[in-house]
Amino acid sequence: MHLLENYLSDSPALMDVGIVDMMAENLRSKFSTVAESVLKVSLASLIGVITLSI
């Protein structure tokens, strides 16, 4: 355990806050796009079901 602590304290940071923020924003964007697509398909299916039931 001490070896790992020494390695982490001696090595430079592999990721900085900017990289983490960029990755989080990218994930948010992708999730938003997927959620929007699912919502559109669900709405289209609902409209189709209502149309067929009339």
KARARA-V209495 format. One record per backbone hydrogen bond with DSSP energy under -1.0 kcal/mol. NH is the residue of the N-H (numbers start at 1). CO is the residue of the C=O. Records with the same first field share a line. If there is no record, write none. Layout:
BEGIN
NH: CO  CO
END
This chain:
BEGIN
5: 1
6: 2
7: 3
8: 4
9: 5
10: 6
11: 7
20: 16
21: 17
22: 18
23: 19
24: 20
25: 21
26: 22
27: 23
28: 24
29: 25
30: 26
31: 27
32: 28
33: 29
34: 30
35: 31
36: 32
37: 33
38: 34
39: 35
40: 36
41: 37
42: 38
43: 39
44: 40
45: 41
46: 42
47: 43
48: 44
49: 45
50: 46
51: 47
52: 48
53: 49
END
